[in-house]
Amino acid sequence: MTHSTYADIFLPHKKVHSLFYNIALVIAGSLLLTISAKFSFPIPFSPVPVTLQTLAVLLIGTLLGSKRGSITVLFYLSQGIMGLPVFAKGGAGFAYLLGPTGGYLVGFVFAAFLAGFLAEKGWDRSFAKTALAMTLGTIVIFIFGIGWLSVFVGINKAVLLGLMPFIIGEVFKILIADALLPSGWKILEKLR
């Protein structure tokens, strides 16, 4: 059985209103991604900065669902490709996507879709399944990221520079999502 996402709870019944609602969610999600990219901290030995984007991507997918979540990330990427400085370190342009961190950005689309798909199946309602969903989404991001980074530095260095420094931070991000999402559902159930 398919479960609603957080965004589905407040979806207006009239088509016109739901269209504007969905557009507003996509815009808000892309703004969240832009803001999360601004919290960027370089690692001296790695071309990949620490950002809050992986958490934002997974939350966007989970809160909005697979379609809206992946469309939100695509909208964000299109803004960057068109030259808006929405990427980490104020980056913009198509060339940025072809750089060492481009794989992570492409992986965001698939991770948002996966997190949203799992949320639609109710995985964001229990702590264990939420942690697993967030972990799977994170793995998707790093598969794309490391895969593309390896074109620049080789696979061994890509794992060393593009994964190892981020593991502890990703665990904390997963724990944050795990604390928020199932608790939110419990609060909503009490309010009903």
HELIX and SHEET records of a PDB file:
HELIX    1   1 TYR A    6  ILE A    9  1                                   4    
HELIX    2   2 LYS A   15  LYS A   38  1                                  24    
HELIX    3   3 GLN A   53  LEU A   64  1                                  12    
HELIX    4   4 SER A   66  ILE A   81  1                                  16    
HELIX    5   5 ALA A   88  GLY A   90  5                                   3    
HELIX    6   6 PHE A   94  LEU A   97  1                                   4    
HELIX    7   7 GLY A  102  GLU A  120  1                                  19    
HELIX    8   8 TRP A  123  ARG A  125  5                                   3    
HELIX    9   9 PHE A  127  VAL A  153  1                                  27    
HELIX   10  10 ILE A  155  GLY A  162  1                                   8    
HELIX   11  11 MET A  164  PHE A  166  5                                   3    
HELIX   12  12 ILE A  167  LEU A  191  1                                  25    
END                                                                             
